[in-house]
Amino acid sequence: MTAPATADTPLLQTPLHALHQELGARMVPFAGYAMPVQYPAGILAEHRQCRAAAALFDVSHMGQIVLRGDGAAAALERVLPQDIAGLGDGRQRYAFFTAEDGGLLDDLMVTRRGEELFLVVNAGCKHQDLALLQREIGAACTIEPQFERALLALQGPQAVTALSRLNADVAALRFMTGGHFTLQTAGGAIDVFLTRSGYTGEDGFEISVAADQAEALARALLAQAEVAPAGLGARDTLRLEAGLCLYGHDIDTTTSPVEAGLAWAIQKVRRPGGERAGGYPGAARIGAELTDGPARRRVGLKGLDKAPVREGTTLVDADGTAIGRVTSGTLGPTVQQPVALAYVPAALAEVGTALQAEVRGRRLPMVVATLPFAPHRYHR
């Protein structure tokens, strides 16, 4: 297990670091790692590549953890509000760890694969997530961090075409399902675990692979005519157009899942009145908000001016009263207008509500918009 980088330690490198340098990537610090923010084509081209064809992202900085044992599913339900016991083999579920006050400690993906559970957690939270699991449920199951494994995200409408050349069986997967596959490359067979999922709003796959085979797999994918590399910059504009939360920005310990618009991810069996309701940190607050509604809500905003509205921008109502704050914002390359995510009072969260953003002494008009900004194109 690797330790997080500090000001006194060098940045960690993913197994694809040398390949990124070879491809001319601009590297930046992110969650303790040196990560590619963009390649020579630029963020806009990489964004469009993902929307039109297929883009390959290195997300090996994320944390991979495996839980084993008969009690793993029931134990995991003690630290998050999702239905894990009812998760079928090969099925994947979006989930989140909650704090005692109902705030969000991290969001993650959980996949049932036979007798074990496969978790992918955020890079900046993976060490604290592992500590939480070991502390709270370590006596009930075996917890194996696999932080050394690589994780590649192949995203876009032609991702399945490219990946199917390495194993045609991947095309049978549906959104939020996964399995073990052997991918055939020019250099030999590579065993992976992959899911049909992603963080761009497009169809695609996330591929867990041994570190020493990651570069060979990346090269095999980049050799496909549909595929080009993409970095963190395009990953952020894509996920924002898709209306997806970024932990530490749109969700954190100060936001509840109901405020954040993530109530859909809490299954009926875990809600008030459900068979396994409660029993997780923050259940009292979250249950009350599910029943009565929260005081504020995360909303999507579209700008009526050309200027982008960035994270941290104050929002005001028609009277000039501060009523909220932007948590993510950009000029959407696909929708071709400023888009943002923000928290506002519930009374101002209706689609069509007019607000203003204070940007460098100007008040820019914005309107609450339907999410996502760009339609999801998952393969269901």
C-alpha positions as a LaTeX table, in Angstrom:
\begin{tabular}{lrrr}
\hline
Residue & $x$ (\AA) & $y$ (\AA) & $z$ (\AA) \\
\hline
Met1 & 0.00 & 0.00 & 0.00 \\
Thr2 & 1.33 & 3.42 & $-0.92$ \\
Ala3 & 1.25 & 6.40 & 1.42 \\
Pro4 & $-0.25$ & 9.71 & 0.31 \\
Ala5 & 2.20 & 12.33 & $-0.94$ \\
Thr6 & 2.91 & 15.34 & 1.26 \\
Ala7 & 4.78 & 18.60 & 0.74 \\
Asp8 & 7.96 & 16.76 & 1.73 \\
Thr9 & 7.49 & 13.73 & $-0.52$ \\
Pro10 & 7.50 & 13.46 & $-4.32$ \\
Leu11 & 4.31 & 12.99 & $-6.27$ \\
Leu12 & 3.27 & 9.41 & $-6.85$ \\
Gln13 & 3.19 & 8.06 & $-10.39$ \\
Thr14 & 0.64 & 5.80 & $-12.03$ \\
Pro15 & 1.82 & 2.77 & $-14.06$ \\
Leu16 & 1.21 & 4.84 & $-17.23$ \\
His17 & 3.45 & 7.76 & $-16.24$ \\
Ala18 & 6.11 & 7.07 & $-18.88$ \\
Leu19 & 3.46 & 6.68 & $-21.56$ \\
His20 & 1.91 & 10.02 & $-20.65$ \\
Gln21 & 5.29 & 11.69 & $-21.05$ \\
Glu22 & 5.87 & 9.93 & $-24.37$ \\
Leu23 & 2.49 & 11.21 & $-25.60$ \\
Gly24 & 3.37 & 14.79 & $-24.64$ \\
Ala25 & 0.96 & 15.16 & $-21.74$ \\
Arg26 & 1.06 & 18.22 & $-19.51$ \\
Met27 & 1.37 & 16.76 & $-16.02$ \\
Val28 & $-0.08$ & 18.38 & $-12.89$ \\
Pro29 & $-0.35$ & 17.40 & $-9.21$ \\
Phe30 & $-3.69$ & 15.80 & $-8.35$ \\
Ala31 & $-4.55$ & 13.88 & $-5.17$ \\
Gly32 & $-0.87$ & 13.25 & $-4.51$ \\
Tyr33 & $-0.17$ & 11.96 & $-8.03$ \\
Ala34 & 1.40 & 13.39 & $-11.17$ \\
Met35 & $-1.54$ & 13.22 & $-13.58$ \\
Pro36 & $-2.08$ & 14.27 & $-17.22$ \\
Val37 & $-4.36$ & 17.30 & $-17.41$ \\
Gln38 & $-4.22$ & 17.37 & $-21.22$ \\
Tyr39 & $-2.31$ & 16.16 & $-24.27$ \\
Pro40 & $-1.09$ & 18.26 & $-27.23$ \\
Ala41 & $-4.53$ & 18.19 & $-28.94$ \\
Gly42 & $-5.96$ & 20.17 & $-26.00$ \\
Ile43 & $-8.92$ & 19.87 & $-23.65$ \\
Leu44 & $-11.55$ & 20.93 & $-26.19$ \\
Ala45 & $-10.40$ & 18.35 & $-28.75$ \\
Glu46 & $-10.25$ & 15.63 & $-26.08$ \\
His47 & $-13.77$ & 16.52 & $-24.90$ \\
Arg48 & $-15.11$ & 16.29 & $-28.45$ \\
Gln49 & $-13.19$ & 13.06 & $-29.05$ \\
Cys50 & $-15.05$ & 11.46 & $-26.15$ \\
Arg51 & $-18.43$ & 12.74 & $-27.29$ \\
Ala52 & $-17.91$ & 11.64 & $-30.91$ \\
Ala53 & $-15.70$ & 8.53 & $-30.76$ \\
Ala54 & $-13.67$ & 7.20 & $-27.79$ \\
Ala55 & $-11.20$ & 8.63 & $-25.30$ \\
Leu56 & $-8.84$ & 6.79 & $-22.98$ \\
Phe57 & $-8.32$ & 8.19 & $-19.46$ \\
Asp58 & $-5.82$ & 7.03 & $-16.85$ \\
Val59 & $-7.68$ & 6.89 & $-13.52$ \\
Ser60 & $-5.19$ & 4.66 & $-11.74$ \\
His61 & $-4.97$ & 7.16 & $-8.90$ \\
Met62 & $-8.40$ & 5.95 & $-7.75$ \\
Gly63 & $-8.49$ & 3.40 & $-4.94$ \\
Gln64 & $-9.49$ & $-0.21$ & $-5.54$ \\
Ile65 & $-10.55$ & $-2.30$ & $-2.54$ \\
Val66 & $-11.92$ & $-5.86$ & $-2.33$ \\
Leu67 & $-14.13$ & $-7.11$ & 0.51 \\
Arg68 & $-14.44$ & $-10.85$ & 1.08 \\
Gly69 & $-16.49$ & $-13.03$ & 3.41 \\
Asp70 & $-20.09$ & $-14.07$ & 3.98 \\
Gly71 & $-20.73$ & $-11.00$ & 6.13 \\
Ala72 & $-19.25$ & $-8.44$ & 3.72 \\
Ala73 & $-22.50$ & $-7.14$ & 2.24 \\
Ala74 & $-24.30$ & $-6.77$ & 5.56 \\
Ala75 & $-21.22$ & $-5.16$ & 7.07 \\
Leu76 & $-20.87$ & $-2.65$ & 4.25 \\
Glu77 & $-24.48$ & $-1.59$ & 4.78 \\
Arg78 & $-23.45$ & $-0.38$ & 8.25 \\
Val79 & $-21.37$ & 2.44 & 6.72 \\
Leu80 & $-23.49$ & 3.44 & 3.72 \\
Pro81 & $-27.22$ & 3.72 & 2.89 \\
Gln82 & $-27.32$ & 1.54 & $-0.24$ \\
Asp83 & $-28.80$ & $-1.92$ & $-0.73$ \\
Ile84 & $-25.69$ & $-4.08$ & $-0.99$ \\
Ala85 & $-27.25$ & $-7.35$ & 0.19 \\
Gly86 & $-29.61$ & $-7.25$ & $-2.78$ \\
Leu87 & $-26.91$ & $-6.51$ & $-5.34$ \\
Gly88 & $-26.80$ & $-9.32$ & $-7.90$ \\
Asp89 & $-23.66$ & $-10.98$ & $-9.20$ \\
Gly90 & $-22.02$ & $-8.84$ & $-11.84$ \\
Arg91 & $-24.10$ & $-5.79$ & $-10.93$ \\
Gln92 & $-22.63$ & $-2.43$ & $-10.00$ \\
Arg93 & $-24.10$ & 0.28 & $-7.76$ \\
Tyr94 & $-23.24$ & 3.92 & $-7.04$ \\
Ala95 & $-22.88$ & 4.46 & $-3.28$ \\
Phe96 & $-21.51$ & 6.87 & $-0.67$ \\
Phe97 & $-20.06$ & 6.73 & 2.83 \\
Thr98 & $-21.96$ & 8.98 & 5.24 \\
Ala99 & $-20.94$ & 10.76 & 8.45 \\
Glu100 & $-22.88$ & 10.79 & 11.72 \\
Asp101 & $-24.31$ & 14.22 & 10.86 \\
Gly102 & $-25.46$ & 13.04 & 7.42 \\
Gly103 & $-22.60$ & 14.60 & 5.46 \\
Leu104 & $-20.81$ & 12.75 & 2.67 \\
Leu105 & $-17.39$ & 11.25 & 3.41 \\
Asp106 & $-16.87$ & 9.96 & $-0.14$ \\
Asp107 & $-18.76$ & 8.49 & $-3.07$ \\
Leu108 & $-17.79$ & 5.20 & $-4.66$ \\
Met109 & $-18.77$ & 2.34 & $-6.96$ \\
Val110 & $-19.56$ & $-1.13$ & $-5.60$ \\
Thr111 & $-19.67$ & $-4.25$ & $-7.81$ \\
Arg112 & $-20.68$ & $-7.74$ & $-6.73$ \\
Arg113 & $-18.35$ & $-10.30$ & $-8.28$ \\
Gly114 & $-19.15$ & $-13.75$ & $-6.97$ \\
Glu115 & $-18.41$ & $-14.01$ & $-3.27$ \\
Glu116 & $-16.65$ & $-10.66$ & $-3.05$ \\
Leu117 & $-17.38$ & $-6.96$ & $-3.38$ \\
Phe118 & $-15.18$ & $-4.71$ & $-5.53$ \\
Leu119 & $-15.03$ & $-1.05$ & $-4.51$ \\
Val120 & $-13.60$ & 1.92 & $-6.40$ \\
Val121 & $-13.17$ & 5.01 & $-4.22$ \\
Asn122 & $-11.88$ & 8.52 & $-4.88$ \\
Ala123 & $-8.13$ & 9.11 & $-5.00$ \\
Gly124 & $-8.08$ & 11.85 & $-2.37$ \\
Cys125 & $-10.17$ & 9.79 & 0.06 \\
Lys126 & $-8.86$ & 6.27 & $-0.47$ \\
His127 & $-6.63$ & 6.09 & 2.61 \\
Gln128 & $-9.32$ & 7.46 & 4.93 \\
Asp129 & $-11.90$ & 5.16 & 3.28 \\
Leu130 & $-9.68$ & 2.15 & 3.88 \\
Ala131 & $-9.18$ & 3.19 & 7.50 \\
Leu132 & $-12.94$ & 3.60 & 7.93 \\
Leu133 & $-13.62$ & 0.14 & 6.53 \\
Gln134 & $-10.93$ & $-1.47$ & 8.66 \\
Arg135 & $-12.17$ & 0.29 & 11.79 \\
Glu136 & $-15.91$ & $-0.21$ & 11.32 \\
Ile137 & $-16.26$ & $-3.57$ & 9.55 \\
Gly138 & $-12.82$ & $-5.16$ & 9.64 \\
Ala139 & $-14.00$ & $-7.78$ & 12.11 \\
Ala140 & $-16.82$ & $-8.90$ & 9.81 \\
Cys141 & $-14.94$ & $-9.41$ & 6.53 \\
Thr142 & $-11.54$ & $-9.46$ & 4.90 \\
Ile143 & $-10.49$ & $-6.10$ & 3.46 \\
Glu144 & $-7.85$ & $-6.10$ & 0.73 \\
Pro145 & $-6.63$ & $-2.77$ & $-0.67$ \\
Gln146 & $-5.43$ & $-3.06$ & $-4.26$ \\
Phe147 & $-4.09$ & 0.46 & $-4.63$ \\
Glu148 & $-1.24$ & $-0.78$ & $-6.82$ \\
Arg149 & $-3.59$ & $-1.88$ & $-9.63$ \\
Ala150 & $-4.15$ & 0.37 & $-12.63$ \\
Leu151 & $-7.56$ & 1.60 & $-13.72$ \\
Leu152 & $-8.26$ & 2.76 & $-17.28$ \\
Ala153 & $-11.48$ & 4.44 & $-18.45$ \\
Leu154 & $-12.38$ & 3.99 & $-22.11$ \\
Gln155 & $-15.29$ & 6.34 & $-22.76$ \\
Gly156 & $-17.40$ & 7.38 & $-25.73$ \\
Pro157 & $-19.97$ & 6.02 & $-28.20$ \\
Gln158 & $-17.32$ & 4.00 & $-30.06$ \\
Ala159 & $-15.64$ & 2.61 & $-26.94$ \\
Val160 & $-17.47$ & $-0.70$ & $-27.34$ \\
Thr161 & $-16.33$ & $-0.97$ & $-30.97$ \\
Ala162 & $-12.70$ & $-0.52$ & $-29.99$ \\
Leu163 & $-12.76$ & $-2.78$ & $-26.94$ \\
Ser164 & $-14.70$ & $-5.51$ & $-28.74$ \\
Arg165 & $-11.71$ & $-6.07$ & $-31.01$ \\
Leu166 & $-9.83$ & $-7.29$ & $-27.95$ \\
Asn167 & $-12.75$ & $-9.42$ & $-26.71$ \\
Ala168 & $-16.12$ & $-9.44$ & $-28.49$ \\
Asp169 & $-17.93$ & $-10.61$ & $-25.33$ \\
Val170 & $-17.67$ & $-7.17$ & $-23.69$ \\
Ala171 & $-20.43$ & $-5.93$ & $-26.01$ \\
Ala172 & $-22.98$ & $-8.05$ & $-24.11$ \\
Leu173 & $-22.53$ & $-6.00$ & $-20.93$ \\
Arg174 & $-25.13$ & $-3.41$ & $-20.02$ \\
Phe175 & $-24.64$ & $-0.18$ & $-18.09$ \\
Met176 & $-23.57$ & $-0.82$ & $-14.48$ \\
Thr177 & $-22.63$ & $-4.46$ & $-15.02$ \\
Gly178 & $-19.21$ & $-6.05$ & $-15.12$ \\
Gly179 & $-17.12$ & $-9.17$ & $-15.22$ \\
His180 & $-13.70$ & $-10.78$ & $-15.67$ \\
Phe181 & $-12.44$ & $-10.81$ & $-19.26$ \\
Thr182 & $-9.29$ & $-11.78$ & $-21.13$ \\
Leu183 & $-8.30$ & $-9.13$ & $-23.66$ \\
Gln184 & $-6.23$ & $-10.23$ & $-26.63$ \\
Thr185 & $-3.48$ & $-7.77$ & $-27.61$ \\
Ala186 & $-0.55$ & $-8.00$ & $-30.01$ \\
Gly187 & 1.69 & $-8.59$ & $-27.01$ \\
Gly188 & $-0.43$ & $-11.37$ & $-25.55$ \\
Ala189 & $-3.50$ & $-12.01$ & $-23.39$ \\
Ile190 & $-4.30$ & $-9.62$ & $-20.53$ \\
Asp191 & $-6.71$ & $-10.57$ & $-17.74$ \\
Val192 & $-8.87$ & $-7.70$ & $-16.47$ \\
Phe193 & $-11.97$ & $-6.93$ & $-14.47$ \\
Leu194 & $-14.10$ & $-4.34$ & $-16.18$ \\
Thr195 & $-17.47$ & $-2.65$ & $-15.79$ \\
Arg196 & $-19.60$ & $-0.85$ & $-18.35$ \\
Ser197 & $-19.65$ & 2.46 & $-16.56$ \\
Gly198 & $-17.86$ & 5.79 & $-16.39$ \\
Tyr199 & $-17.82$ & 9.44 & $-15.43$ \\
Thr200 & $-18.51$ & 11.22 & $-18.71$ \\
Gly201 & $-22.21$ & 10.62 & $-19.42$ \\
Glu202 & $-21.18$ & 8.49 & $-22.40$ \\
Asp203 & $-21.17$ & 4.74 & $-22.89$ \\
Gly204 & $-17.86$ & 3.20 & $-21.89$ \\
Phe205 & $-15.86$ & 0.94 & $-19.65$ \\
Glu206 & $-13.65$ & 1.14 & $-16.57$ \\
Ile207 & $-10.92$ & $-1.50$ & $-16.69$ \\
Ser208 & $-8.99$ & $-2.76$ & $-13.67$ \\
Val209 & $-5.68$ & $-4.29$ & $-14.72$ \\
Ala210 & $-2.42$ & $-5.36$ & $-13.09$ \\
Ala211 & 0.12 & $-2.52$ & $-12.99$ \\
Asp212 & 2.71 & $-4.40$ & $-15.04$ \\
Gln213 & 0.22 & $-4.92$ & $-17.89$ \\
Ala214 & $-1.37$ & $-1.46$ & $-17.88$ \\
Glu215 & 0.92 & 0.11 & $-20.47$ \\
Ala216 & 0.53 & $-2.80$ & $-22.90$ \\
Leu217 & $-3.24$ & $-2.53$ & $-22.59$ \\
Ala218 & $-3.23$ & 1.24 & $-22.99$ \\
Arg219 & $-1.11$ & 0.96 & $-26.14$ \\
Ala220 & $-3.45$ & $-1.71$ & $-27.54$ \\
Leu221 & $-6.44$ & 0.55 & $-26.98$ \\
Leu222 & $-4.72$ & 3.65 & $-28.37$ \\
Ala223 & $-3.85$ & 1.63 & $-31.48$ \\
Gln224 & $-7.57$ & 1.45 & $-32.29$ \\
Ala225 & $-8.64$ & 4.07 & $-34.83$ \\
Glu226 & $-11.49$ & 5.31 & $-32.64$ \\
Val227 & $-9.37$ & 6.00 & $-29.54$ \\
Ala228 & $-7.26$ & 8.98 & $-28.46$ \\
Pro229 & $-5.84$ & 9.88 & $-25.02$ \\
Ala230 & $-7.61$ & 12.38 & $-22.77$ \\
Gly231 & $-6.68$ & 13.99 & $-19.47$ \\
Leu232 & $-8.22$ & 15.39 & $-16.31$ \\
Gly233 & $-9.29$ & 18.62 & $-18.01$ \\
Ala234 & $-11.64$ & 16.93 & $-20.46$ \\
Arg235 & $-12.78$ & 14.48 & $-17.79$ \\
Asp236 & $-13.96$ & 17.47 & $-15.74$ \\
Thr237 & $-15.82$ & 19.25 & $-18.56$ \\
Leu238 & $-17.44$ & 15.98 & $-19.60$ \\
Arg239 & $-18.65$ & 15.06 & $-16.11$ \\
Leu240 & $-19.95$ & 18.59 & $-15.51$ \\
Glu241 & $-22.01$ & 18.58 & $-18.71$ \\
Ala242 & $-23.31$ & 15.20 & $-17.53$ \\
Gly243 & $-24.37$ & 16.79 & $-14.22$ \\
Leu244 & $-22.16$ & 14.45 & $-12.17$ \\
Cys245 & $-20.75$ & 15.44 & $-8.77$ \\
Leu246 & $-17.04$ & 15.80 & $-8.05$ \\
Tyr247 & $-16.18$ & 14.92 & $-4.47$ \\
Gly248 & $-14.58$ & 17.79 & $-2.60$ \\
His249 & $-16.36$ & 20.31 & $-4.80$ \\
Asp250 & $-20.05$ & 19.50 & $-5.39$ \\
Ile251 & $-20.31$ & 17.09 & $-2.47$ \\
Asp252 & $-18.34$ & 16.87 & 0.77 \\
Thr253 & $-18.80$ & 16.49 & 4.51 \\
Thr254 & $-21.03$ & 19.62 & 4.61 \\
Thr255 & $-23.56$ & 18.25 & 2.09 \\
Ser256 & $-26.12$ & 15.52 & 2.61 \\
Pro257 & $-27.01$ & 13.12 & $-0.21$ \\
Val258 & $-30.55$ & 14.47 & $-0.35$ \\
Glu259 & $-29.34$ & 18.07 & $-0.66$ \\
Ala260 & $-26.97$ & 16.90 & $-3.37$ \\
Gly261 & $-29.76$ & 15.36 & $-5.45$ \\
Leu262 & $-28.48$ & 11.84 & $-4.81$ \\
Ala263 & $-31.59$ & 10.44 & $-3.14$ \\
Trp264 & $-32.12$ & 8.25 & $-6.21$ \\
Ala265 & $-29.08$ & 6.23 & $-5.07$ \\
Ile266 & $-30.77$ & 5.20 & $-1.79$ \\
Gln267 & $-32.90$ & 2.15 & $-2.52$ \\
Lys268 & $-36.39$ & 1.72 & $-1.05$ \\
Val269 & $-35.28$ & $-1.07$ & 1.28 \\
Arg270 & $-32.90$ & 1.34 & 3.07 \\
Arg271 & $-35.33$ & 4.28 & 3.29 \\
Pro272 & $-37.72$ & 5.02 & 6.17 \\
Gly273 & $-40.25$ & 2.20 & 6.29 \\
Gly274 & $-38.02$ & $-0.13$ & 4.30 \\
Glu275 & $-37.03$ & $-3.62$ & 5.39 \\
Arg276 & $-33.49$ & $-2.54$ & 6.30 \\
Ala277 & $-34.07$ & 1.15 & 6.92 \\
Gly278 & $-31.41$ & 3.12 & 8.78 \\
Gly279 & $-28.53$ & 1.50 & 10.59 \\
Tyr280 & $-25.91$ & 3.67 & 8.87 \\
Pro281 & $-24.25$ & 6.94 & 10.00 \\
Gly282 & $-26.47$ & 9.99 & 9.56 \\
Ala283 & $-29.62$ & 7.92 & 9.04 \\
Ala284 & $-31.76$ & 10.23 & 11.21 \\
Arg285 & $-31.03$ & 13.36 & 9.20 \\
Ile286 & $-31.03$ & 11.64 & 5.81 \\
Gly287 & $-34.28$ & 9.82 & 6.59 \\
Ala288 & $-35.93$ & 13.09 & 7.66 \\
Glu289 & $-34.79$ & 14.85 & 4.49 \\
Leu290 & $-36.06$ & 11.96 & 2.35 \\
Thr291 & $-39.45$ & 12.40 & 4.00 \\
Asp292 & $-39.70$ & 16.17 & 4.41 \\
Gly293 & $-37.20$ & 17.53 & 1.90 \\
Pro294 & $-33.95$ & 19.45 & 2.54 \\
Ala295 & $-33.56$ & 23.16 & 3.17 \\
Arg296 & $-31.31$ & 23.57 & 0.14 \\
Arg297 & $-30.68$ & 21.67 & $-3.06$ \\
Arg298 & $-27.97$ & 21.18 & $-5.64$ \\
Val299 & $-29.11$ & 22.58 & $-8.98$ \\
Gly300 & $-27.84$ & 22.97 & $-12.50$ \\
Leu301 & $-27.43$ & 26.49 & $-13.84$ \\
Lys302 & $-27.09$ & 27.76 & $-17.39$ \\
Gly303 & $-25.53$ & 31.14 & $-18.03$ \\
Leu304 & $-27.32$ & 33.63 & $-20.29$ \\
Asp305 & $-24.07$ & 35.55 & $-20.76$ \\
Lys306 & $-21.02$ & 34.20 & $-22.59$ \\
Ala307 & $-18.69$ & 34.41 & $-19.58$ \\
Pro308 & $-18.11$ & 31.15 & $-17.65$ \\
Val309 & $-19.03$ & 31.13 & $-13.95$ \\
Arg310 & $-16.42$ & 29.33 & $-11.86$ \\
Glu311 & $-16.38$ & 27.44 & $-8.57$ \\
Gly312 & $-16.80$ & 29.70 & $-5.54$ \\
Thr313 & $-18.87$ & 32.35 & $-7.32$ \\
Thr314 & $-21.60$ & 33.90 & $-5.15$ \\
Leu315 & $-25.18$ & 33.69 & $-6.40$ \\
Val316 & $-27.73$ & 36.40 & $-5.61$ \\
Asp317 & $-31.49$ & 36.73 & $-6.05$ \\
Ala318 & $-33.38$ & 39.56 & $-7.74$ \\
Asp319 & $-32.92$ & 41.75 & $-4.64$ \\
Gly320 & $-29.17$ & 41.24 & $-4.58$ \\
Thr321 & $-29.26$ & 38.98 & $-1.51$ \\
Ala322 & $-26.62$ & 36.23 & $-1.47$ \\
Ile323 & $-28.45$ & 32.90 & $-1.68$ \\
Gly324 & $-25.90$ & 30.32 & $-2.77$ \\
Arg325 & $-22.51$ & 29.39 & $-4.17$ \\
Val326 & $-21.31$ & 27.75 & $-7.36$ \\
Thr327 & $-19.49$ & 24.46 & $-6.73$ \\
Ser328 & $-18.41$ & 23.70 & $-10.32$ \\
Gly329 & $-18.58$ & 25.76 & $-13.47$ \\
Thr330 & $-17.26$ & 25.86 & $-17.02$ \\
Leu331 & $-18.10$ & 26.80 & $-20.58$ \\
Gly332 & $-19.71$ & 23.58 & $-21.82$ \\
Pro333 & $-18.02$ & 22.54 & $-25.09$ \\
Thr334 & $-21.00$ & 20.41 & $-26.17$ \\
Val335 & $-23.87$ & 22.66 & $-25.04$ \\
Gln336 & $-21.85$ & 25.78 & $-26.04$ \\
Gln337 & $-22.87$ & 27.93 & $-23.10$ \\
Pro338 & $-21.79$ & 28.44 & $-19.48$ \\
Val339 & $-22.96$ & 25.66 & $-17.16$ \\
Ala340 & $-22.55$ & 25.27 & $-13.42$ \\
Leu341 & $-23.62$ & 23.31 & $-10.36$ \\
Ala342 & $-24.61$ & 25.16 & $-7.18$ \\
Tyr343 & $-26.51$ & 24.93 & $-3.90$ \\
Val344 & $-29.51$ & 27.22 & $-3.44$ \\
Pro345 & $-32.49$ & 27.35 & $-1.03$ \\
Ala346 & $-35.09$ & 24.73 & $-1.92$ \\
Ala347 & $-37.59$ & 27.48 & $-2.75$ \\
Leu348 & $-35.27$ & 28.69 & $-5.53$ \\
Ala349 & $-34.44$ & 25.26 & $-6.95$ \\
Glu350 & $-37.28$ & 25.02 & $-9.47$ \\
Val351 & $-36.25$ & 24.78 & $-13.12$ \\
Gly352 & $-36.61$ & 28.18 & $-14.74$ \\
Thr353 & $-35.79$ & 30.22 & $-11.62$ \\
Ala354 & $-33.72$ & 33.29 & $-12.53$ \\
Leu355 & $-30.59$ & 34.01 & $-10.47$ \\
Gln356 & $-27.47$ & 36.12 & $-10.89$ \\
Ala357 & $-23.80$ & 35.30 & $-10.47$ \\
Glu358 & $-21.39$ & 37.91 & $-9.15$ \\
Val359 & $-18.30$ & 37.83 & $-11.38$ \\
Arg360 & $-15.65$ & 40.54 & $-11.06$ \\
Gly361 & $-18.11$ & 43.26 & $-10.12$ \\
Arg362 & $-20.70$ & 42.22 & $-12.67$ \\
Arg363 & $-23.95$ & 40.34 & $-12.13$ \\
Leu364 & $-24.39$ & 37.73 & $-14.83$ \\
Pro365 & $-27.88$ & 36.30 & $-15.46$ \\
Met366 & $-28.32$ & 32.57 & $-14.93$ \\
Val367 & $-31.30$ & 30.23 & $-14.87$ \\
Val368 & $-31.90$ & 26.97 & $-13.01$ \\
Ala369 & $-31.78$ & 24.25 & $-15.66$ \\
Thr370 & $-32.66$ & 20.58 & $-15.98$ \\
Leu371 & $-29.80$ & 18.14 & $-15.36$ \\
Pro372 & $-27.92$ & 16.73 & $-17.13$ \\
Phe373 & $-26.91$ & 19.55 & $-19.45$ \\
Ala374 & $-25.82$ & 17.03 & $-22.12$ \\
Pro375 & $-27.96$ & 13.87 & $-22.33$ \\
His376 & $-26.58$ & 10.65 & $-20.88$ \\
Arg377 & $-25.94$ & 7.99 & $-23.49$ \\
Tyr378 & $-25.41$ & 4.91 & $-21.36$ \\
His379 & $-25.96$ & 1.44 & $-22.85$ \\
Arg380 & $-28.90$ & 0.17 & $-20.81$ \\
\hline
\end{tabular}
